Amino acid sequence: MKDKENEKYCGNCSYHNAYEYPSKVFCTYRLVKGLNPVVSTLWRCENWTPAMDKCFCIEDAKKQSRST
């Protein structure tokens, strides 16, 4: 099983903010670059940077995706 600290998703990137919890996040990096800033919590781009604060959106997004 993967160590949660090593999972790289938008939901644990320092650029993310809550948008449509838990399935979508707002990415400030993408906004600044002129790209669509609303992305899936479980997606990630090449500019992923680890967040300093713990966020439960990845756990909750995984639970939500399993139940649909």
C-alpha positions as CSV (number, residue, x, y, z in Angstrom):
1,M,0.0,0.0,0.0
2,K,1.2,3.5,-0.9
3,D,2.3,5.8,1.9
4,K,-0.1,8.7,2.1
5,E,2.7,11.2,2.4
6,N,4.0,10.1,-1.0
7,E,0.7,10.4,-2.9
8,K,0.8,13.3,-5.3
9,Y,-2.6,14.7,-6.0
10,C,-3.9,18.2,-6.4
11,G,-5.6,17.7,-3.1
12,N,-2.3,17.7,-1.3
13,C,-0.5,20.3,-3.4
14,S,0.3,23.7,-1.9
15,Y,-1.5,25.5,-4.8
16,H,-5.0,24.0,-4.0
17,N,-8.0,25.6,-2.3
18,A,-11.4,24.0,-1.7
19,Y,-13.8,24.4,-4.6
20,E,-16.4,21.6,-4.8
21,Y,-15.4,19.5,-1.8
22,P,-14.2,16.9,-2.0
23,S,-14.1,16.1,-5.7
24,K,-12.8,19.4,-7.2
25,V,-10.2,21.9,-6.1
26,F,-9.2,25.4,-7.3
27,C,-5.6,25.6,-8.4
28,T,-4.1,29.1,-8.0
29,Y,-1.0,28.0,-10.1
30,R,-3.3,27.1,-13.1
31,L,-5.2,30.4,-12.7
32,V,-2.0,32.4,-12.9
33,K,-1.0,30.5,-16.0
34,G,-4.3,31.2,-17.7
35,L,-5.5,27.6,-17.5
36,N,-8.8,26.2,-16.1
37,P,-8.2,26.4,-12.4
38,V,-10.9,23.9,-11.4
39,V,-9.5,20.4,-11.4
40,S,-10.1,17.0,-9.9
41,T,-8.8,16.5,-6.4
42,L,-7.3,13.2,-7.5
43,W,-5.5,14.7,-10.5
44,R,-2.0,16.3,-10.6
45,C,0.1,18.3,-13.0
46,E,3.8,18.5,-13.4
47,N,4.0,21.5,-11.0
48,W,2.8,19.6,-8.0
49,T,4.4,21.0,-4.8
50,P,3.8,19.4,-1.4
51,A,1.4,21.2,0.9
52,M,2.6,22.1,4.4
53,D,-0.9,21.6,6.0
54,K,-2.8,18.3,6.2
55,C,-6.0,18.2,4.1
56,F,-8.6,15.5,4.2
57,C,-9.9,16.1,0.7
58,I,-7.9,13.2,-0.9
59,E,-9.3,10.7,1.6
60,D,-12.8,12.1,1.1
61,A,-12.5,12.2,-2.7
62,K,-11.4,8.6,-2.7
63,K,-14.3,7.5,-0.5
64,Q,-16.7,9.5,-2.8
65,S,-15.3,7.9,-6.0
66,R,-15.6,4.4,-4.5
67,S,-19.3,5.0,-3.6
68,T,-20.3,6.2,-7.1
